[in-house]
Amino acid sequence: MAWLKSHQEIARHPKTKRLAKALDISLPTAIGHLHLLWWWAMDFAKNGDLSKE
């Protein structure tokens, strides 16, 4: 099982707020989407390259 460090400031970060606005979703939903992406990347893009996945 992988471990991911998540800081509480993600909820106040301008990029997180822009993501929520761009996707027309709530801030908590955007944070959830980010975590799901990070977890997926840890499992399927271990080298960090998302272009071929």
Buried (B, 14 or more C-beta within 10 A) or exposed (E): EEEEEEEEEBEEEEEBEEBBEEEEBEBEEBBEBBEEEEEEBEEEBEEEEEEEE
